[in-house]
Amino acid sequence: MDRITTEEAISSLQAQVSVQHLVLLTMIKTHPEPVGLLQEWRRILADSINCKSALPSTSRHSDLVRERCETFAEEWTAQLVDAAVDNSTNKPV
């Protein structure tokens, strides 16, 4: 089996996250009930203390991973709030 370089591994992860980001944006913008989606997102975040339940056990004790997870969660919350506001004002997406 060929070993991949650190650069290749990081590039692969960045590409995967970028595609997942696009998929999530699409789902947010086409969801029939953005306000309900936002409420469920907040409930799940509240239940997953510091995003730990979503992390592999090998990363759960990393302050850096936890901080980055919280930052991404805040960014997604902002995206969901925008979608909910756009929907409530009947603003086209």
C-alpha positions in Angstrom: 0.0 0.0 0.0 1.3 3.4 -0.9 1.7 5.9 1.9 0.2 9.3 1.3 2.0 12.5 2.3 0.8 14.8 5.0 -0.1 17.4 2.3 -2.1 14.9 0.4 -4.0 13.8 3.5 -4.8 17.4 4.5 -5.8 18.3 1.0 -8.1 15.3 0.9 -9.7 16.3 4.2 -10.1 19.9 3.1 -11.8 18.8 -0.1 -14.1 16.5 1.8 -15.1 19.3 4.2 -15.6 21.7 1.3 -18.0 19.4 -0.5 -19.9 18.6 2.8 -20.2 22.4 3.3 -21.8 22.8 -0.1 -24.2 19.9 0.6 -25.2 21.4 3.9 -25.8 24.8 2.4 -28.0 23.2 -0.3 -30.0 21.4 2.4 -30.4 24.6 4.4 -31.5 26.6 1.5 -34.0 24.0 0.3 -35.4 22.8 3.7 -39.1 23.4 3.9 -39.0 24.5 7.5 -35.8 26.4 8.3 -37.1 27.6 11.7 -37.7 24.0 12.7 -34.3 23.0 11.4 -32.7 25.8 13.4 -34.5 24.7 16.6 -33.4 21.1 16.1 -29.8 22.2 15.5 -29.8 24.2 18.7 -31.2 21.2 20.6 -28.6 18.8 19.2 -25.8 21.3 20.0 -27.1 21.7 23.6 -27.1 17.9 23.9 -23.6 17.4 22.5 -21.5 19.2 25.1 -18.6 20.9 23.3 -19.3 18.8 20.2 -17.6 15.9 22.0 -20.2 13.3 21.1 -19.6 13.9 17.4 -15.8 13.4 17.7 -13.8 10.2 17.5 -12.7 9.1 20.9 -9.1 9.8 20.0 -9.9 13.5 19.5 -12.2 14.2 22.4 -9.5 15.5 24.7 -8.0 17.9 22.2 -8.7 21.6 23.1 -7.8 22.6 19.5 -10.3 20.2 18.0 -13.0 21.3 20.5 -12.4 25.0 19.8 -12.5 24.5 16.0 -15.6 22.4 16.4 -17.3 25.2 18.4 -16.3 27.7 15.8 -17.7 25.7 12.9 -20.9 25.1 15.0 -21.3 28.9 15.4 -20.8 29.4 11.7 -23.5 26.8 10.9 -25.8 28.4 13.5 -25.4 31.7 11.7 -26.2 30.1 8.3 -29.4 28.5 9.8 -30.5 31.8 11.4 -30.0 33.5 8.0 -32.1 30.9 6.3 -34.8 31.1 9.0 -35.0 34.9 8.7 -35.0 34.7 4.9 -37.9 32.2 5.1 -39.9 34.3 7.6 -39.6 37.4 5.5 -40.4 35.4 2.3 -37.1 36.6 0.9 -36.0 34.5 -2.1 -33.0 32.3 -1.4 
